[in-house]
């Protein structure tokens, strides 16, 4: 009973932290978008009329300002407008000042990150008795916030911002270092981490070079490196890659077969890679053991 109460208390705390960081992720998406549009316009990139209107709304406040504003009226939001999920429910999904719809992105991110925090804790495959396992879980959770930002950004604008990907690579390097420390710097562990990087990053680099950037973007290569370091196991990297392609096939093949999606259509692969990473990282060992037992029984 005591163990159950402790677990519930931890899950409740993780949900609160997850919703708060999910709110941060939602705000960060729009801040990054404003900076990207400003950068494109400054450097002569083609900016559509719709994008010009978009950046005009996003830049109601200076870009260096960290205060959140309504994307419609530009009114600076007070602290009571930013309570994760609570403010959205209280206001009926509308801005307090101009009464225009806020949308589902922010509450979806808040709930999504909170749910992922809880599932990650409950399904964490490593022992949490020691500091290394706890530290790796903490790095995993922090990285998942960056992943949430990338999922939205890549799905909406087909881009993986370096300002998010590079910190994720750093978190991944710290995760892999802890893996090496826990294994007493065993050569097999180092080789496994290197092989994981080759699977999720090196393979995409070869595809990028062969297709001259037509099939995958360079952002996928950098994201693959971050994901590989956060898995720190070549088997999990292979599984993540397989799952990403499987999920993509299930999601997009019906549209391709029906003609609703052209074969030349640009499909954001970042969210698929992240989905594969999450499943492989949390459930990969169980999936691999199931597959091995299945093949041995045949």
C-alpha positions, -999 to 999 in steps of 0.1 A, spaced: 0 0 0 28 24 9 46 16 -24 14 23 -43 9 56 -26 45 66 -33 41 57 -70 9 77 -72 26 107 -56 55 105 -80 32 102 -110 12 132 -98 43 152 -94 56 142 -128 22 151 -143 24 186 -129 60 191 -141 51 176 -175 22 199 -180 44 229 -170 71 219 -195 45 211 -221 33 246 -218 69 258 -222 72 236 -253 41 252 -269 54 287 -263 88 278 -276 74 265 -309 59 299 -317 91 318 -305 112 296 -328 88 302 -357 90 340 -353 128 338 -353 129 315 -383 107 338 -404 127 368 -394 159 351 -403 145 340 -437 133 375 -446 166 390 -435 187 366 -456 166 369 -488 147 336 -484 113 335 -501 86 344 -476 50 340 -487 22 366 -480 7 342 -454 41 339 -437 45 377 -436 11 379 -419 21 352 -395 54 368 -385 36 401 -381 13 385 -355 42 367 -338 63 398 -335 38 419 -316 65 418 -289 103 420 -295 118 386 -302 141 389 -272 111 392 -249 103 359 -231 68 370 -222 40 351 -239 14 370 -259 -19 361 -277 -11 353 -313 -43 371 -324 -43 404 -305 -8 405 -292 -19 412 -256 8 402 -231 -5 372 -211 -5 374 -173 5 345 -151 -31 335 -145 -35 332 -183 -7 306 -184 -16 280 -158 -12 247 -177 -45 233 -188 -64 251 -161 -64 285 -179 -74 269 -212 -103 251 -195 -113 282 -175 -114 304 -206 -131 278 -228 -101 277 -252 -103 314 -260 -82 344 -253 -92 364 -223 -88 397 -241 -99 393 -277 -120 361 -272 -106 344 -303 -99 306 -301 -65 297 -288 -65 262 -304 -57 227 -293 -19 228 -297 -10 241 -262 -33 218 -241 -24 189 -263 13 194 -256 7 199 -219 -13 167 -216 10 148 -240 42 157 -222 26 150 -188 14 116 -200 48 108 -215 65 116 -182 42 92 -163 46 64 -189 83 69 -190 86 65 -152 63 35 -150 79 17 -180 115 28 -173 136 -3 -182 166 6 -161 170 2 -123 162 34 -104 179 23 -72 212 41 -81 220 76 -91 230 66 -127 195 52 -135 178 82 -119 200 106 -138 194 88 -171 156 90 -165 160 127 -158 179 132 -190 153 112 -209 125 133 -196 142 166 -203 150 154 -238 114 145 -244 104 181 -240 127 190 -269 113 161 -288 78 175 -283 89 208 -298 105 191 -328 74 169 -334 52 200 -337 77 221 -356 86 195 -382 50 184 -387 39 220 -393 69 235 -411 91 206 -422 121 218 -403 141 206 -373 156 237 -357 193 235 -347 186 254 -315 166 224 -303 185 195 -320 220 206 -307 210 206 -270 194 172 -276 227 159 -289 243 173 -257 217 155 -236 223 123 -256 261 126 -251 255 129 -213 231 99 -214 256 77 -233 284 88 -209 264 77 -179 258 44 -198 295 40 -201 301 48 -165 275 23 -154 292 -3 -176 327 6 -163 337 19 -197 334 -16 -212 345 -18 -249 313 -36 -259 292 -7 -246 313 19 -264 310 -2 -296 272 -5 -292 268 33 -288 290 39 -318 270 14 -339 237 30 -327 250 63 -341 259 47 -374 224 32 -377 203 63 -369 227 90 -381 253 74 -404 227 56 -425 207 88 -430 239 106 -440 246 81 -467 210 84 -480 214 122 -479 246 121 -499 232 95 -524 200 114 -530 217 148 -528 193 158 -501 161 149 -520 150 119 -498 160 131 -463 170 164 -448 202 171 -429 181 178 -399 172 141 -398 209 132 -396 214 154 -366 182 142 -349 193 106 -356 225 113 -337 206 127 -307 182 97 -307 211 72 -310 230 87 -281 198 87 -260 193 50 -267 230 40 -263 223 5 -277 226 -6 -313 198 -31 -310 174 -4 -298 186 19 -326 177 -7 -353 143 -12 -336 137 25 -335 145 28 -372 122 -1 -381 94 13 -360 97 47 -375 94 33 -410 66 9 -400 46 38 -384 52 59 -415 40 31 -438 8 26 -417 0 63 -416 9 74 -452 5 43 -474 -33 44 -475 -31 80 -487 -5 71 -513 -25 42 -526 -56 63 -529 -38 91 -547 -45 117 -519 -8 119 -513 17 121 -542 48 101 -542 69 133 -544 51 148 -514 73 160 -485 66 139 -454 81 150 -421 101 121 -409 113 137 -376 81 128 -357 82 92 -370 118 89 -358 109 103 -324 80 79 -321 103 50 -329 128 63 -303 102 65 -276 88 30 -282 123 15 -285 136 32 -255 108 23 -231 97 -11 -245 125 -21 -268 139 -49 -245 105 -65 -242 99 -63 -280 133 -78 -288 128 -106 -263 94 -113 -277 108 -114 -313 137 -137 -303 114 -161 -285 91 -161 -316 119 -168 -340 133 -196 -317 99 -213 -316 96 -214 -354 
